[in-house]
Amino acid sequence: MYTKIHAIVCLLITLNIAAQEQTQFSKNLEFYIKGDATVIGNNSVSKHEKRPYNDFSLINDQIKMVYVDIDRDGSTFSSSSATLNIPFKDAKVKKATLYWAGVYPYDRGVIKERGEEVYYEGNDTRQDDFNTIKFKRPNSKYKSITGNLIFDGYGNETYLLSAPYICFADVTSEMQGNVLNGEYTVANIRATQGYASGGSAAGWFLFIVYETEEKPEKYITSYHGFAGLNDNAVEFKFDGFKSKAKGLIDSSIFVATLEGDSKLSRDQCEIKRPSDGAYIPLKNSLRSPKNFFNSKISINNSFFTDRKPNSTNTLGFDLLQMQIPRSALQNNQTETSLRLGTHADRFYLFFTAFSVELGEEFVEPEPVLAVTPEEVSIDEEESATDITKTETTETVISESEMETELKKVDLKIPQIGKGYYLITNVFSRSSNAVKWEEFLKTKGYTPTTFMNPKNRWHYVSVYNNESLHEVYKKHQELENLEIFKDIWVYKINMK
């Protein structure tokens, strides 16, 4: 049985939705690392099961979609692959996150016409296992992975016609200690087959942060969430870095969206120009400044083709890595902003990331691994790398309120005393920690340094005490000084 779920559209032009909802974007990772980030991925529905689709003459909701399925495996109903090729022999995965997304109001849909009116009908079925997929590394077998849900539009009136969903899973452990380069396959990603308003779309990608001595020090951060963009925009501010003082700066953005149609224009990706604060549109040979999200998987000025199938038109699944132009990022810059929006072509933004080459003089803060609301538990390693900066207050508060304000992190560090520690800085290199210690001594402080065995970073503290009240008072005193404006607190060996 089929149910009409789509409002009428005229002359095959999709109607705009006036109000859009979003799930708050959260920082998924933040690293200061000698290395880099890269991305691979592919779409999961297309016009053909195995053949590449390279036609850009139709809008997406005119195309009857089927699952891409390239693996000849009876246990999968959809599958596509992409090949990773990191050109450094010493490369080691620091973090690998797998994302998958789909337009999924129903399993199958048809399109019907009544005069000039066009409407869509879908069957009444929608599987609830869309957060479970199959993941295959190079030279290995499939492994089932159940991901975390970022957003599901099913049952939401705003997204009744498309019901997009977004999922992710941390696959770092799957990739560490195994063959890194090679073909990765992701299977059983759910989406609507046939027709849906705006066209069905689905795909996956791996965002990988890796270490290598062949690359300079970089700041890398990523955000995920959900924003339905239709005549509106969303803005991201990236800070916590300082670009190098001289020379060209190696810097990139990464973005993933659903439903960016190659035939519909007026969507943009803009970056703030440091010289005057104006937003300037990003563009390259594949992405027009007024039709930036156009159903392509690209790295800089080229299609990413090392995938199966390697369609140039990925039909509503957009994935990109793009170098930031020199005019948009200058030497000694400490922040930038990215703005994404549209005035016609509806699209769903769910991921963005930023990487930038750091100056040698930059004082490295500790990387943050933030979790989404779905990830309610934080393991010890993530806790060990979580930094919270506090704000000054003159109000007398309770101990529980202090702990809430400080967002204390519990750590176990061997061979140091228990207590609350005021951390002034953290370094990946012990030599930098020693230099910072010497500087603090010239200011009259008696610093101590310890190393976290989980991440091997060196933390420099100027005060510790088992009394939270005493540490809180000291924190209030020190954070007003310029050299300690970013001081934070760790609770160590007190579980």
ZATI-651857 format. One record per residue (C-alpha): residue in three letters; y, z, x. Coordinates in steps of 0.02 Angstrom, whole numbers. Layout:
<atoms>
(ALA,(Y,Z,X)),
...
</atoms>
This chain:
<atoms>
(MET,(0,0,0)),
(TYR,(173,-44,63)),
(THR,(331,53,27)),
(LYS,(507,-18,33)),
(ILE,(603,90,155)),
(HIS,(743,-26,213)),
(ALA,(912,-52,135)),
(ILE,(956,-234,103)),
(VAL,(1029,-338,245)),
(CYS,(1116,-503,223)),
(LEU,(1095,-659,327)),
(LEU,(980,-566,446)),
(ILE,(1121,-456,516)),
(THR,(1072,-273,530)),
(LEU,(1191,-153,441)),
(ASN,(1282,-22,543)),
(ILE,(1243,161,513)),
(ALA,(1407,256,503)),
(ALA,(1345,428,558)),
(GLN,(1227,457,702)),
(GLU,(1142,616,758)),
(GLN,(1088,667,930)),
(THR,(985,793,1024)),
(GLN,(1085,881,1158)),
(PHE,(1057,804,1329)),
(SER,(993,928,1458)),
(LYS,(982,918,1646)),
(ASN,(800,883,1687)),
(LEU,(814,889,1876)),
(GLU,(938,907,2018)),
(PHE,(898,884,2202)),
(TYR,(987,883,2368)),
(ILE,(859,788,2469)),
(LYS,(834,675,2618)),
(GLY,(758,535,2517)),
(ASP,(795,433,2362)),
(ALA,(748,396,2181)),
(THR,(667,244,2104)),
(VAL,(604,187,1935)),
(ILE,(466,73,1868)),
(GLY,(414,37,1690)),
(ASN,(369,-90,1556)),
(ASN,(379,-124,1370)),
(SER,(233,-92,1253)),
(VAL,(263,-209,1105)),
(SER,(306,-393,1113)),
(LYS,(276,-559,1027)),
(HIS,(116,-587,1125)),
(GLU,(-22,-469,1175)),
(LYS,(-36,-525,1356)),
(ARG,(86,-668,1389)),
(PRO,(263,-636,1452)),
(TYR,(399,-664,1323)),
(ASN,(553,-750,1395)),
(ASP,(644,-816,1241)),
(PHE,(817,-744,1204)),
(SER,(860,-854,1054)),
(LEU,(810,-732,914)),
(ILE,(870,-560,865)),
(ASN,(734,-430,878)),
(ASP,(702,-398,693)),
(GLN,(657,-582,669)),
(ILE,(507,-563,784)),
(LYS,(335,-507,726)),
(MET,(285,-376,854)),
(VAL,(110,-338,918)),
(TYR,(48,-211,1044)),
(VAL,(46,-270,1224)),
(ASP,(-131,-241,1288)),
(ILE,(-174,-307,1462)),
(ASP,(-314,-193,1521)),
(ARG,(-471,-260,1433)),
(ASP,(-520,-81,1395)),
(GLY,(-595,-43,1225)),
(SER,(-530,135,1228)),
(THR,(-348,78,1221)),
(PHE,(-251,-11,1085)),
(SER,(-98,-45,1195)),
(SER,(-70,-53,1382)),
(SER,(54,-121,1507)),
(SER,(76,-95,1694)),
(ALA,(205,-91,1832)),
(THR,(186,-84,2021)),
(LEU,(269,45,2132)),
(ASN,(317,-7,2308)),
(ILE,(412,123,2408)),
(PRO,(434,42,2581)),
(PHE,(421,202,2685)),
(LYS,(256,262,2756)),
(ASP,(312,444,2762)),
(ALA,(371,446,2580)),
(LYS,(315,599,2481)),
(VAL,(341,625,2295)),
(LYS,(454,772,2258)),
(LYS,(463,745,2070)),
(ALA,(388,616,1953)),
(THR,(426,611,1768)),
(LEU,(345,493,1643)),
(TYR,(442,445,1487)),
(TRP,(385,345,1337)),
(ALA,(474,297,1176)),
(GLY,(449,193,1021)),
(VAL,(522,136,856)),
(TYR,(393,203,735)),
(PRO,(436,218,549)),
(TYR,(260,160,502)),
(ASP,(108,77,581)),
(ARG,(135,-98,510)),
(GLY,(279,-183,422)),
(VAL,(320,-348,338)),
(ILE,(483,-439,304)),
(LYS,(526,-512,133)),
(GLU,(667,-616,64)),
(ARG,(746,-620,-108)),
(GLY,(878,-755,-108)),
(GLU,(998,-710,31)),
(GLU,(932,-532,35)),
(VAL,(810,-478,168)),
(TYR,(713,-315,164)),
(TYR,(570,-233,256)),
(GLU,(414,-151,187)),
(GLY,(301,-35,284)),
(ASN,(132,41,248)),
(ASP,(125,227,215)),
(THR,(37,274,377)),
(ARG,(108,345,537)),
(GLN,(-5,429,665)),
(ASP,(47,600,730)),
(ASP,(-29,581,904)),
(PHE,(115,479,976)),
(ASN,(149,615,1105)),
(THR,(-22,584,1185)),
(ILE,(-46,431,1294)),
(LYS,(-158,372,1436)),
(PHE,(-96,363,1615)),
(LYS,(-183,274,1759)),
(ARG,(-135,284,1942)),
(PRO,(-179,150,2070)),
(ASN,(-367,135,2098)),
(SER,(-408,269,1970)),
(LYS,(-463,292,1790)),
(TYR,(-361,334,1637)),
(LYS,(-311,514,1607)),
(SER,(-249,576,1439)),
(ILE,(-77,657,1447)),
(THR,(7,753,1307)),
(GLY,(194,754,1330)),
(ASN,(342,857,1273)),
(LEU,(439,793,1123)),
(ILE,(624,761,1153)),
(PHE,(661,684,983)),
(ASP,(572,620,828)),
(GLY,(675,533,693)),
(TYR,(535,527,564)),
(GLY,(590,613,403)),
(ASN,(772,611,458)),
(GLU,(878,513,333)),
(THR,(989,447,472)),
(TYR,(839,366,557)),
(LEU,(734,327,403)),
(LEU,(727,142,444)),
(SER,(675,156,627)),
(ALA,(608,333,657)),
(PRO,(623,327,847)),
(TYR,(534,455,954)),
(ILE,(553,504,1137)),
(CYS,(424,597,1244)),
(PHE,(407,646,1426)),
(ALA,(281,728,1544)),
(ASP,(291,794,1721)),
(VAL,(162,694,1820)),
(THR,(212,756,1993)),
(SER,(43,836,2026)),
(GLU,(-43,674,1975)),
(MET,(51,577,2108)),
(GLN,(58,701,2252)),
(GLY,(-84,688,2376)),
(ASN,(-145,523,2304)),
(VAL,(-114,340,2339)),
(LEU,(70,317,2301)),
(ASN,(104,131,2300)),
(GLY,(11,17,2182)),
(GLU,(-11,-24,1999)),
(TYR,(21,109,1866)),
(THR,(-38,79,1687)),
(VAL,(15,172,1531)),
(ALA,(-84,147,1370)),
(ASN,(-86,199,1186)),
(ILE,(101,208,1158)),
(ARG,(129,205,970)),
(ALA,(255,90,885)),
(THR,(271,-16,729)),
(GLN,(178,-181,730)),
(GLY,(248,-323,627)),
(TYR,(427,-298,568)),
(ALA,(550,-154,561)),
(SER,(737,-142,533)),
(GLY,(821,-190,696)),
(GLY,(652,-239,766)),
(SER,(512,-131,833)),
(ALA,(525,-79,1015)),
(ALA,(427,31,1135)),
(GLY,(402,60,1320)),
(TRP,(377,181,1463)),
(PHE,(445,218,1636)),
(LEU,(417,329,1787)),
(PHE,(568,410,1868)),
(ILE,(520,462,2045)),
(VAL,(614,567,2171)),
(TYR,(539,556,2345)),
(GLU,(570,623,2520)),
(THR,(578,516,2676)),
(GLU,(659,532,2846)),
(GLU,(711,349,2831)),
(LYS,(846,386,2701)),
(PRO,(1006,488,2713)),
(GLU,(1038,652,2622)),
(LYS,(1067,621,2437)),
(TYR,(1114,711,2279)),
(ILE,(1002,658,2133)),
(THR,(1011,720,1954)),
(SER,(944,662,1785)),
(TYR,(975,702,1602)),
(HIS,(869,670,1449)),
(GLY,(899,692,1263)),
(PHE,(937,576,1118)),
(ALA,(1094,493,1052)),
(GLY,(1100,360,918)),
(LEU,(1249,252,966)),
(ASN,(1333,142,837)),
(ASP,(1521,122,851)),
(ASN,(1529,281,955)),
(ALA,(1500,337,1135)),
(VAL,(1425,475,1241)),
(GLU,(1492,533,1409)),
(PHE,(1407,613,1559)),
(LYS,(1497,705,1698)),
(PHE,(1412,711,1868)),
(ASP,(1475,837,1995)),
(GLY,(1401,957,2123)),
(PHE,(1414,830,2263)),
(LYS,(1534,764,2393)),
(SER,(1515,585,2450)),
(LYS,(1523,547,2635)),
(ALA,(1691,537,2721)),
(LYS,(1678,362,2795)),
(GLY,(1587,199,2766)),
(LEU,(1497,122,2619)),
(ILE,(1418,243,2496)),
(ASP,(1242,214,2431)),
(SER,(1250,266,2249)),
(SER,(1159,214,2090)),
(ILE,(1142,249,1906)),
(PHE,(982,241,1802)),
(VAL,(980,216,1613)),
(ALA,(846,196,1479)),
(THR,(877,148,1297)),
(LEU,(788,82,1143)),
(GLU,(845,-59,1029)),
(GLY,(972,-146,1141)),
(ASP,(965,-324,1071)),
(SER,(998,-471,1187)),
(LYS,(1081,-570,1046)),
(LEU,(1199,-433,986)),
(SER,(1348,-387,1092)),
(ARG,(1489,-259,1111)),
(ASP,(1387,-123,1195)),
(GLN,(1451,-56,1360)),
(CYS,(1415,56,1508)),
(GLU,(1574,117,1592)),
(ILE,(1615,226,1742)),
(LYS,(1775,321,1777)),
(ARG,(1881,245,1915)),
(PRO,(1939,382,2035)),
(SER,(2106,301,2075)),
(ASP,(2179,320,1900)),
(GLY,(2044,399,1789)),
(ALA,(2023,240,1686)),
(TYR,(1851,186,1629)),
(ILE,(1793,19,1697)),
(PRO,(1643,-78,1630)),
(LEU,(1491,-97,1740)),
(LYS,(1414,-269,1751)),
(ASN,(1306,-384,1856)),
(SER,(1225,-555,1843)),
(LEU,(1100,-493,1712)),
(ARG,(1209,-374,1614)),
(SER,(1373,-429,1537)),
(PRO,(1512,-300,1523)),
(LYS,(1512,-328,1334)),
(ASN,(1323,-343,1311)),
(PHE,(1257,-221,1439)),
(PHE,(1101,-164,1347)),
(ASN,(1010,-326,1316)),
(SER,(821,-298,1320)),
(LYS,(793,-312,1507)),
(ILE,(709,-214,1645)),
(SER,(816,-237,1799)),
(ILE,(852,-167,1971)),
(ASN,(1028,-210,2027)),
(ASN,(1052,-398,2005)),
(SER,(869,-444,1982)),
(PHE,(735,-431,1851)),
(PHE,(600,-307,1897)),
(THR,(453,-426,1886)),
(ASP,(312,-332,1973)),
(ARG,(231,-285,1808)),
(LYS,(107,-349,1678)),
(PRO,(165,-433,1572)),
(ASN,(328,-470,1661)),
(SER,(432,-525,1511)),
(THR,(615,-558,1544)),
(ASN,(650,-510,1362)),
(THR,(576,-336,1335)),
(LEU,(628,-337,1152)),
(GLY,(730,-181,1128)),
(PHE,(668,-80,1277)),
(ASP,(802,-69,1411)),
(LEU,(778,4,1585)),
(LEU,(893,-15,1733)),
(GLN,(939,44,1906)),
(MET,(1110,-16,1963)),
(GLN,(1216,12,2116)),
(ILE,(1388,84,2080)),
(PRO,(1528,-31,2141)),
(ARG,(1642,24,2282)),
(SER,(1793,28,2168)),
(ALA,(1710,162,2061)),
(LEU,(1654,283,2196)),
(GLN,(1758,327,2347)),
(ASN,(1736,427,2507)),
(ASN,(1750,617,2489)),
(GLN,(1732,604,2299)),
(THR,(1663,759,2212)),
(GLU,(1634,702,2033)),
(THR,(1618,550,1921)),
(SER,(1589,514,1737)),
(LEU,(1483,385,1646)),
(ARG,(1519,328,1468)),
(LEU,(1398,228,1361)),
(GLY,(1436,160,1188)),
(THR,(1438,16,1066)),
(HIS,(1543,-65,931)),
(ALA,(1407,-174,854)),
(ASP,(1231,-169,928)),
(ARG,(1149,-4,882)),
(PHE,(1048,74,1022)),
(TYR,(964,239,1062)),
(LEU,(1006,319,1229)),
(PHE,(880,445,1296)),
(PHE,(890,449,1486)),
(THR,(1017,433,1625)),
(ALA,(1016,480,1809)),
(PHE,(1134,473,1956)),
(SER,(1108,469,2144)),
(VAL,(1237,471,2283)),
(GLU,(1237,480,2473)),
(LEU,(1309,644,2534)),
(GLY,(1430,680,2675)),
(GLU,(1361,772,2826)),
(GLU,(1486,912,2801)),
(PHE,(1433,945,2622)),
(VAL,(1374,1124,2596)),
(GLU,(1209,1106,2504)),
(PRO,(1182,1212,2349)),
(GLU,(1007,1243,2287)),
(PRO,(932,1109,2173)),
(VAL,(914,1155,1991)),
(LEU,(760,1115,1889)),
(ALA,(818,1142,1711)),
(VAL,(698,1138,1564)),
(THR,(718,1070,1389)),
(PRO,(703,1181,1235)),
(GLU,(524,1122,1213)),
(GLU,(478,1189,1386)),
(VAL,(493,1373,1347)),
(SER,(398,1434,1500)),
(ILE,(459,1416,1679)),
(ASP,(331,1427,1817)),
(GLU,(364,1520,1979)),
(GLU,(408,1365,2077)),
(GLU,(537,1309,1951)),
(SER,(608,1484,1943)),
(ALA,(623,1483,2131)),
(THR,(739,1335,2125)),
(ASP,(845,1385,1975)),
(ILE,(1026,1428,2012)),
(THR,(1144,1504,1887)),
(LYS,(1328,1526,1924)),
(THR,(1415,1668,1833)),
(GLU,(1587,1690,1760)),
(THR,(1709,1834,1785)),
(THR,(1733,1958,1643)),
(GLU,(1827,2121,1631)),
(THR,(1733,2183,1477)),
(VAL,(1614,2330,1496)),
(ILE,(1442,2268,1445)),
(SER,(1266,2335,1435)),
(GLU,(1131,2303,1564)),
(SER,(1040,2184,1448)),
(GLU,(1202,2089,1421)),
(MET,(1227,2083,1610)),
(GLU,(1055,2008,1632)),
(THR,(1091,1882,1496)),
(GLU,(1259,1835,1572)),
(LEU,(1188,1821,1748)),
(LYS,(1032,1732,1684)),
(LYS,(934,1820,1817)),
(VAL,(789,1730,1899)),
(ASP,(636,1829,1954)),
(LEU,(565,1782,2123)),
(LYS,(433,1848,2240)),
(ILE,(485,1832,2422)),
(PRO,(369,1910,2553)),
(GLN,(436,2028,2687)),
(ILE,(604,2070,2608)),
(GLY,(653,2222,2505)),
(LYS,(661,2221,2317)),
(GLY,(827,2212,2225)),
(TYR,(962,2102,2154)),
(TYR,(1033,1985,2287)),
(LEU,(1204,1903,2288)),
(ILE,(1174,1728,2358)),
(THR,(1323,1642,2438)),
(ASN,(1240,1480,2490)),
(VAL,(1074,1393,2518)),
(PHE,(1022,1264,2646)),
(SER,(875,1151,2679)),
(ARG,(903,1170,2867)),
(SER,(897,1337,2955)),
(SER,(1032,1280,3078)),
(ASN,(1156,1261,2935)),
(ALA,(1111,1434,2870)),
(VAL,(1146,1508,3043)),
(LYS,(1316,1422,3048)),
(TRP,(1359,1493,2877)),
(GLU,(1304,1667,2933)),
(GLU,(1418,1657,3085)),
(PHE,(1563,1605,2975)),
(LEU,(1535,1752,2857)),
(LYS,(1530,1872,3004)),
(THR,(1704,1814,3056)),
(LYS,(1761,1867,2882)),
(GLY,(1691,2042,2904)),
(TYR,(1527,2024,2807)),
(THR,(1350,2066,2862)),
(PRO,(1245,1923,2793)),
(THR,(1056,1914,2784)),
(THR,(951,1757,2766)),
(PHE,(779,1735,2692)),
(MET,(669,1583,2660)),
(ASN,(585,1548,2495)),
(PRO,(406,1494,2541)),
(LYS,(393,1391,2383)),
(ASN,(528,1267,2432)),
(ARG,(565,1317,2613)),
(TRP,(752,1329,2581)),
(HIS,(858,1460,2669)),
(TYR,(961,1580,2561)),
(VAL,(1109,1676,2632)),
(SER,(1151,1842,2546)),
(VAL,(1296,1961,2577)),
(TYR,(1244,2106,2465)),
(ASN,(1089,2174,2379)),
(ASN,(1048,2329,2278)),
(GLU,(913,2387,2157)),
(SER,(1049,2436,2034)),
(LEU,(1102,2292,1923)),
(HIS,(1266,2382,1884)),
(GLU,(1313,2392,2068)),
(VAL,(1270,2210,2099)),
(TYR,(1366,2157,1945)),
(LYS,(1521,2250,2005)),
(LYS,(1506,2172,2178)),
(HIS,(1484,2001,2100)),
(GLN,(1644,2025,1999)),
(GLU,(1736,2072,2158)),
(LEU,(1674,1932,2268)),
(GLU,(1681,1785,2149)),
(ASN,(1871,1795,2146)),
(LEU,(1874,1747,2330)),
(GLU,(1883,1562,2369)),
(ILE,(1733,1563,2487)),
(PHE,(1625,1649,2354)),
(LYS,(1683,1560,2197)),
(ASP,(1507,1491,2170)),
(ILE,(1410,1650,2210)),
(TRP,(1253,1685,2107)),
(VAL,(1117,1817,2083)),
(TYR,(929,1823,2113)),
(LYS,(814,1965,2061)),
(ILE,(681,1978,2197)),
(ASN,(514,2072,2203)),
(MET,(557,2177,2049)),
(LYS,(432,2113,1920)),
</atoms>
